[in-house]
Amino acid sequence: MAMHQLLSVLLISIPLLFFFAATANRAIPRWWLVQTVNAITPVLSVAALGLVVFDRMYPQGDSLHPWYWLNPSLLAPVMLVLVSFIGLVITRYSRNYLDGESRQADYLGKLQFTLGAVSVVLLSNHLLVLVLGWTFISLGLHGLLLFYPERPRAVLAAHKKFLFARLAEACLLTASLLLYAHHGTWAISEIVAAYPVDSLSGTEATAAVLLAITALIKCAQLPVHGWLMQVMEAPTPVSALLHAGIVNLGGYLLLLFAPLLVVATAAQWLLLIVGGLTLVLASLVMMTRISIKVKLAWSTSAQMALMLVECALGLFELALLHLLAHSCYKAHAFLNAGSTVEQDVMRRLAPSPQPTARTWLGAVLLAALLVLPLPLMLGGTQAFSPWLFMMAAIGVLLAERGIAGGGRAWLAALLPAALMLTAYALQKLGAGLLAEPLAPSAGGYADAWVMSLAAVLFGAYWVLRYRPRSSLAHRFTIALFAGFYLDEWSTRTTLRIWPAKLPVRINAKTLPVLQEEMPR
């Protein structure tokens, strides 16, 4: 068997195994089968990735291309390794979590169907198959979100998610038809190979904007973010799957069409404005939340916003690194939510003292000395704003960890900061091998916009954290706690367009008590 045939068989067997496991669990739960399938798929994904990497390192004549309908890029097997690994972890966790539940077969079937649909999206090299796979993801996830159909908030969140998903898929389908009309082919690899170009036609620019809108909706950006905060009524492994393997597919879409995005100025600025504002607002709203899971949900919205901004800046290697790291981190955070609650309680019971002005000055100077040489050493003409974000984050870390004073405290804070910066630089270089950097047309104005957002974000963070009793912080906190009422507006609009009948919870205090049950 030729290498390209072996690669094709490995890739296509992954969604087939997921769909087989979904079909086998329609009546009774077969945990052994699901766990076996979810143990095999990561091995197949790693084998496929190994073949592609080997071919790139030691090319044997023609490039290693799978079958026409399969994505020939290195991005597909990388994402498959991530998704199959997350599927394995979530399935193992689910067995204990759902112990005693009567609907385990239904859960397993929909979980495996959703994982299979995600695999189809990652593997597809056909525009219409991509749209169809994304629709299947939404339908499978809808069933998982309604695992507890008696919970009103779960039904409302699933209803809003269902309508927003249809809107996103309509945008994706329209963009696909426009790209087909312009290029005369359904193959994604052939379409992206035509870019970048000096200028775009109206058809191409419209398609790029529709792709950006699709990514914004799929990544739960303001003002269509509310459903992501309300799906906490679903089982914890469903939340982990959603936040770690599905929400970030909007970023994958932009990575897939990166050569088109870098010459579509309107699409870039749409991502910069909506994603940038979501980044700032969601990060600050997260600080006002008490529930750990809701905090994590707002964190996901903010992280997805940052990933979309990175794509708009042309930092696709950084966006890919962000996508992979966020998926692993968020899956662990949700599945380990119990320990997170305990850590948060301990932090609240033993609050740390506030850094002094001298501490802040030293932290900022030290962060600048650590960060600023790196963009000069790495070279290139890419945006500076990500390094500013890194410098601000390290400055906060040094200030808040070095407040005890003395050399030991500063050394204890400096060590993780240096390790974080080194890991970031090395991973960024490694991700650059998977996603080649492309210079966007937005230019310096986009970089200035993101730097201004960074300044606003960290300034507001300082006020809310260290001046919480000030009148400015008090007024701002009220608006943040309400989420600026954006979700209320979104909910009213959604229910006005398509009403939903919500279940009514039974309140034990209002239940009628039969006379014979009264105590005598």
N, C-alpha and C positions, 0 to 999 in steps of 0.2 A: 504494500500500500504506500503510495506517495505521501510525502509530508503534508502537502496541502489537503489531501483527502483525510489523513489522520486528524489534522487540526479541525477540519469541518465536522468530522464525526464526534470529536470530543466536545466541541462547542454546542452542537445541536442536541446532544444527548442530555445536557443539563436541564433545559426547560422540559424536555420529554419526561425525564425522571420526576421532576416536580409535579407535572400534570398527572402522571401515573399515580403518584402518592395521593394526590387530591382525589382522584377517581376511586381509589381503593378505600377511602375513608368516608364514603357517602352514607353508609349504614351503621357500621360499628367502628370504634377507634382502634387503629392498628399502630400503636406507638412503636413497636419494633420495626415495622416497615418504614415509617416516617423517619425514625432515627437513623436507619441504615441508609436511606436515600440522602438525608442531610449530612451524613458522614462521607458519602461517596462524591457528592457534587463539589466540595472544596478540593478534593484530590484531582478531579477532572479539570477544574479551573486552573489549578496550579500547573498541571501538565500542559494545558493549552498555552498558558502564559510562558512556560519554559520553552516551548517550541518556537513561539514568536520571538522571544529574546535571543535564543540560540541562532535563529535565522538572521537576526539583525547583527549579531556579533560576528557570525561566520556565514555570510551569504553564499548560497549555492546557486549561482547563476541568476535565474529569475527570482523575484521577490516571492515570499510565501504568502499566497492569497487563498483564503477559504472560498467556499462556494459563493456565487454572485449575490445571494440574498443575505449573506452574513457580513457583518462589519469587519473590514480588513485591518482596522487600526489597532494599535497596542492598547488603546484606552478600554476596549471591550473586555479582554481577558482580565485586565487589572480590576475593573469594576466587578466582574463576575467573581473573582477571588473574594472581594470584600462582601458582596451580597450573600454568597454561599456560606462564608464563615459566620456572618451575623445570623443567617437562617439556622445554622447548626447550634449556635449558642442559645437562641431564642427557643428553639424546639426542646432542647434539654431542660431549660428553665421552666417551660410551660408544663411539663409532665407533673412536676410537684405542685406548681401553682394551681393547676386545674384539677387536682386530685379530689374526687368526689362530685365534680360537676357532671350533670346529666347530658350536656351537649358537647362532649369532647370530640365526637366524630365530626360534627358540623364545624367546630373550630379548626380541627386539623385539616379538613378538606379545603376550607377557605384560606387558611394560612399557606398551604402548599400551592394552591392556585395563584395566590398573590405573588409568591416567590417565583413561580413559573412565568407569570406575566412580566415581572421585573426583568427576568432573564431574556424574554423576547425583546423587550425595549432595548436592552444593552446589546443584543446581538444583531438587531435588525439593520440591514443596509437598504431597506425599501421604505419610502416615506409613508405609504399607506399601512404597512405592517407596523411601523412605529406608532402611528395614531391608534391602530387597533390594539396594540399591546398596552398603550397607556390607558385606553378605555377599560381593558380587562383589569388593570391594576386598581383603578377606581372602583370597579364593581366588586372585586374581591375585598378590598379594604372596607367598603360600605357594609358588607356583611359582618366583618370583624368589629367594626365600630358599634354595631347593633347587637353585640353579643348579649347585652343586658337590655332588651327592648322595653323593659318597664321603667327605665330611668329617663325622665324628661330631658335632662341636659344631654344625655347621650343621643337621644333621638334628634334634638335640635341641632347638635353639632354635626351629626351624620347628614341631616337634611341640607344644611348650609354647605357642607363639603361636597355633597352630591351635585348641587347646582353650580358651585364654583368650578368643579371638575368638568362639568359639561361645557361651561364657558371656555375654559382653557383648551379643551379638546377641539372646540369649534375654531378657536384661533389657530391651533396647530394644524388642523385640517385645511383651513383657508391658506395658511402659509405654505403648506405642502403643495396645494393646487397651483399657487402662484409660482413657486419654484419650478414645478413641472412644466407649466406653460412657458416659462422663460428658457429653461435648459433642455426641454424635450426628453427628460429621463427621470425615472423614479429613484435611481440609485443615489444614495446620500454621498458615497465616496466620489462619484463623478461630479456631483454638484459642488462640493466643497473644494474639489481640485481646480475649479475655475476661478477661485479667489486666492489672494486679494486682487482687486482690479483698481484702476485709477478712479472710476466713478461708477455709481449705481444707477440703474434705471428706476423708474417709479415703482415698477412691479417688485424688483429686488428690495428696495428700501421698505416697501410696505410689508413684505414677507419677513424682513429682519425685525421690524417693530412688532409684528404679531408673535414672532418667536420670543421676543423679550417679554411681552405681555403674558405669554404662556408660562415662562419661567417665574415671573413675579407672582402669578396666581398659585402655581404649584408649590412655590417656596413660602406661601402664607405671609405675604408682605401686606403692609397696611394699604387699604382698610379692610382687606378680605382675610384677616388673620384670626378672627375670633374663634372659628371652629377648632383651630389648633389648640387653643387654651381650654376648650370645653370637652375635648375627647379624653380627658383624664378619667371619665366615667367608664371607659373601656378597660379591659384587663391590662395589667402592667406590661406583659410581653407584647401586646398590640401597640401600646404607646412606644415601646422600645423599637419595634419594627418600623413604625411610622416615622419617628424622629431620626432613626439611624439609617434607614434604607430606602425611604420613599420620598420624603419632603425634599431631600437634596438632589432628586433627579432633575429638578429645574436647572441646577448648576451643570449637570451632565449634558443637558440639551444645549446649553451655551458652549460647553467645551466641544461638543460634536460639530457645531456650526461656527466655531471660532473664526475661521478665515473670512466668513461673511460678516460676522459681527464687527471685526476690526475696521471695516470700511463703511459701516452703517452708523453715522454720527447720531442720527435721531434715536436709534435703538440704544446706543451707549448712554446718551443723556437721560433717557427714560429710566434706565437701570440706575444711573448715578443719583438721580433726584429721588425716585421712589425708594430704592434700596438704601440710599444714604439717610434719608429721613427715618426710615424704619429702623436702621441700625441705631441711631441716637435715641429715638423714643422707646423702642423695645428694651434697650439696655437699661434705660432709666426706670421704666415701668417695672422691670424685674426687681429693682431694689425695694419696691413698695409691697411686694407680695410675701405672704406668710407661708402658704402651701409650697412644699418643696417641688412637687410635680408641676405646679403652675409656674414656679420660677424657672424650671427646666424648659417648659414650653416657650416662655418668653425668650429664654436664652437661645432656643433653636431659631426663633424668628429673627433675632438679632444676628446670629451666626450666619444664617442663610443670606441675610442682607449684606453682610460683609463679603461673602463669597461672590454674590452678584456684582458688587462694586469692584471686586478684584477682576472679574471678567470684563467689566466695562473699561477698566484701566489697561487691559491687555495683558494682565498678569495671570495667564492661564495656568502656568505651572504652579503658581501659588494657590490658585483656586482649587486645583486638583489635590494638592497637599491638604488644603483646608477641608475639602470634602471627605477625604479618606480619614483624616485625624478626627474630625467631628463625628463621623459615623461610629467609630470605635468608642470614643469618649462618651457619646450620648447613650449608646446601648448599655455601656457599663453603668452610667449614672442612673438610668431608669431601673435596671435590674438590681442595683445596689441602693435603691432609694431609702431603705430602712436605715442603713448606716449613715446616709447623708443627713437624714433627719436628726440622728443622734449627734453628729458633728455640729450641725447648725444650732442645736439646743445648747451644746457646750460653749460654742462661740458667744451666744447671747448671754449665758450665765457668767462668763468671764470675759467681758469686753476689754479690748486692748486700749492702752492710753493713746492720746492723740499725738501725732508727730508735731514737733515744733517747727517754726519757720527755718531755723538753722538745719534741721533734719531734712526738710523738703529741698532746700537749696543744695545740700550735699548729695542727696539722692538724684536730683535732676542732672547735676554736673557729672556724676559718676555714670549715670545712664547714657548721657551724651558721649562720654569718652568710650563707652563700650560699643555703642551702636553706630555712631557716625562714620568710623573708619570702614565699616563693612561695605556700604554701597560704593565707596571709592575703590576698595580692593576687588570687589566683584566686577566692577566696570559696567558698561552699558549705559543706556539713556532711559531706563525705565523710571516709573513714577517714584517719587521720594516719599509720598504719603504713607505707604505701608511701614517704612522705617520709622516715621514719626509715631505711628501707632505703637510700634515695638518699643521705642524709647519711652513713651508715656507709660506703657504697661510696666516696664522694668523700673521706671522711676517710682511708681506707686508701690511696687513690690519692695524696693529697697527702703522706701520711707516707712512703710507700715511694718516691716520686719526689723528695721534697725532702730526702732523707737526706744528699746531698752537701754541704748547707749553702750559705749565701750566697743573695743575692737572685735570681741567675739560676736556681738550682735550683728555688726556690719558684715563680718566675714560669713556668718551663717546666712545672711540675706544675699550676699554677693555670689556665693557658690551656686545656688539654684538659678540665679539670673544669668550667670555666665554659661551654665549648662543649657538653659533654655535657648539662649542666643546661638550657641554653637550648633545645637540640634536643629534649630530653625534654618540656619544658613546651609548646613549639610543636606537637610531634607529638601530645601528649595532647589539646590543644585541637582539632587537626584530626581525630583519631580520634573525638572527641566528636560530630562532625557525622555520623559513620557509625553510632555506637552510643550512644544516648541514656542518660545516667547514671540509674540506678534505685537507690533507697535500700533496702537489704536489711533484713530483720527481725531479723537477729542482733545488730545494734547495737554498742554500746560494748564489750561483752564480747568480741566477735569481734576488734575492733581491739586490745584489750589482749592477747589470745592471740597475735596475729601479732607485736605488738611484743615480747612475751616470747621468741618464736621468733627474732626478729632479734637480740636480745641474746645468746641462747645460741649462735646461729650465729657471730656475729663474735667472741664470747669464745672459743669452741672453735677458731676459725681462728687467733686470736692465739697460743694455747697451742701448737697444732700447728706453726705456722710459726716462731715465735720462741722457743719453749721445747721443742724436739723431744726433748731429752735428759732431760727431767724424767720422774719415775716415772709421773705422771699421763698425760703425753703418750704414754709407752711403752705403757702398758696400753690406752689408748684407741686407739692406732694399730693394735694387734693386732686388736681387735674391728672397727675400720673396714676393715682390709685384708680381713678375712673377710666383710665386708658383713653383720655380725651373724648370719651363717649363715641368713639369710632365704631366699636363693635355693636353698640345699641343701634346706631344708624344703619349699619350693615344688616343687622338682624331684622329690623323693621322693613327695610327695603326688600330683603329676601322673602319674608313672609307675605309681603304685599304682592310680590310677583307670583309666588307659588306657595300658597298656605300649606301648613303641615298640621296634622292632628297629633298633639302631644299627649302621652299617657299621663294620667293623674295619679300622683302618689297617694297611697292610703295613709291617713294620719291616725295613728292609734288613739289619740286623745278624743277624736270625734266619732269613733266607731260606736254604733248602738250596742248596748249591753242588754242581753235577754234577761227577763225577770228571774228565770230560774238560776241564772249565773250570778245573781247578786248575793253578796255575803249575808248570812242571817245572824 
